Amino acid sequence: MIKILLIRHGHVDGISPTRFRGRADLALTAEGAWQAEATAQRIKRSWQPAAVYSSPMRRCLSTAAAIGRPFGVIPIALAGLNDIDYGQWQGLTPDDARTRWADELAMWYRKPDRAAIPNGETLQGVLTRAAEALGEVIERHPADTVVMVGHDSVNRVLLLHVLGLPLSRYWRIRQHPCAINEIDYDGGSFTIGSINQTDHLLCR
C-alpha cells in the first residue's frame, strides 16, 4: 500500500483578496514559510516519507523543501502538478475579469466543469495531467509513504478523482494553505483518510 500525503502550498499574496494566481511564480509570504515549517514538523511526528514531489512553481517547491528537509529528501518537480492555467484571467481579481468575461466567469462559479477560461485550461485538462502524475508516483512507490505538494485547484481535482466524484463538485472541497490530505492506494482502489487537515497550523 502507498500512502500519499497531498499538501497545498503555504500562503502567498493573492489568496485574500483573491486574484487568479495560476502560473504566476509567487514566493511564499512570511506566513506561508511558517506554515510550511509547521507542516514539516506535523509530518515528521507521524510519517516517514520516502519521497517528496512538487509542482514546479516556487511556492510549492519551497513548501516541499521544508517538508523534505527533516528527512534529507530533496523535492522532485512534476509538471503534472502545476497550477491551472488561467489564461487571460491571470493576475486579475474576479471583479476585474467580470468586466470583460461576465458570462464565462459566471459559468466558472456555477458549473466549473463546463467553464472555458479565455486562452486558459479546463478542469478536465487539469485532471488529465494531475491524474497522470499521481499514477506515476504510485508506480514508483507502490509500498511507500510519499508527499505531493500541489495547488488549490490541482488538489481539489485530485481529491474528486480519488473519491470517484464529478468535476462539477469542484467547489464542494476546500483546500486551505498547507492543508494535509491523506490518501491510501491498495489493490487498485483509493481510500481517503482525511481532507483539509489544518490543526497543525492552529498554534504558534
N, C-alpha and C positions, 0 to 999 in steps of 0.2 A: 504493500500500500504506500502511496505517496501522499504526504500532507503538504498542501500549498497554503502558505500564508500570503494572501493577496492584500497589499497595502496601498493606500493612496499616499501620494507625496505630502510633505508638510506645507504649511501656509505660504502663500505668495500674494503679492499685490494683484488686485483684480478679482479676488474672491468676494470681497464686500467693500464698497459697492461692486456689483457684478459687471465684469467685462468678458467678452468671448476671448479666452486666452489661447486655447488651441495650440498652435505651433509656435507661439511666442516663447523664446527660450529664456524663461524667467528664473531668477535666483530665488532661493528661499529667503524669506524675511527672518529677522531675529527670532520671531515667534515660531516660524517654521523650522528653524535649526534646532530650537529647544524641543519641539515636538518630535523631530527625527531622533534626537538623543534619548528622549523618554521612551519612544517606541523600541529603540535598540535595547534598552535596559529591560523592557517588558518581555521582549522576545528572548533575551539572554536568560531570564528567570525560568522560562518554561520549555524552550526548544533549543535544538542544536542544528541549525540549517547547514546543509552540505553545499548549497549554492545560493547566490542572490542574483536575480535577473531584474532588469530595469528598462523602462522606456529610455530612449536616448536623450530626452530632454533633461537639462541641467537640474531642474527641481527634483526630478525623480532620481537621477544619479547621485545627487547629494544625500538624499534620504536613504538610498540603498547603501551608499558608502558608510553612513553612520551605523546602519544595521549590521553590515558585514564586518565592521572593524573589530568588535569583541571576539570574533571567531577567526580573524585573519583571512576573511573571504573578500575578494575583490569583485565588485558587481560586473555582470556581463550585460551589455546593452542588447536589447531585442527590438528591432524596428516595428514588429507587430504590436508592441505595447505603447507605441506613440499615441499622443492625444489626437482627438478628432480634428480634421482639417476644417476650420470654419470659413474658409474661402473669403468672400468679401465682407463677412461679419467680423473677421479677425480684428481684435483690438477695440471693437465698438461696444458700447453699452446696449442692452436691449432697446432702450428708448431711441438711441441713435439708429439702430437697424430698422426699427419700426417706421421711421420717417420715409424710408425707401422701399422696404420689403414687408409691408404690413401683413399681407396675406401669407407669405412664406413664414414669417415669424409666428403668426397665429397657429399655423399648421405645426410648427416645431413644438409648441406648448400643448396643443390639443392632440395631435396624432404624430408623435415624433418618428414612428416607424415609416411614415409616408412623407416626411418632410424632405424638401430638396433645398439645401443651403446653396445660395448662389456661388458657383465655382468651388463648392466645398464637397464634403464627403457625406454619404448617407450612413445611417446606423447599421445597415446591412453590410456596408463596406468595412466599418469598424469591426463588426462581429466576425467577418470572414478572416481578417488578418489576425485579430486577437485570439480567435479560437485556434488558428494555425500555430501561433506562438505557444499557447497553452499545450497543445498536442506535442509540440517539440520538447517542451520542458518535461512532460510526462514520460516521453520516450527516453529522454536522457537519464531520468531519475525515478525509475519505477518503484523504488523502495526507500526513498529519502524524504527528508523534510526540506523544502525549498521556499524561498521568499521571492515573490514577484511584486515589483513596485510599479504601479501604473497611475492613471488619472481618473478623475471622477467619471467621465463618460466611458472610458475603457473598462473600468471596474464594474460599473452598472451593467454593461452589456455582457461581460463575462459571467456575472452572477446570474443574470437572466438565463444565459446559455446553460449553465450547470444545473439550474433549477428546472429547466425544460419549459420556461415561460416565454411568451412572445415579446418582441421588442416594443410593442405597444404599451407594456408595463414599465417602460424606462423611468418614468417619473415616480414610480412607487418604491424605488430603492434609494436610500440616502448613503452618501459616502463623504464623511467629514474628513478634513485633513488628518493624515496619519492614522486613519481608522484601520483596524485589523479585521480581516475576514478569514475564517478557517474553512478550507475545502479539502476533503479526502477523496481520493480516487482509488478504487479497488475493484478488480473483476469487471471492468468495463462500465462502472457506474460511479456517479458522484454523490457525496453526502456533505451537506453543509453543517459545520459545527457552530458557526456564529457569523453574524453580519454586522459590520459597522461598530466593532468594539472600540470604545474611546475611554474606558475607565482609567487607563494608564496616563491620561492627559489631564486628570482632574486635580491632581495635587502638584504644587510647585514648592 
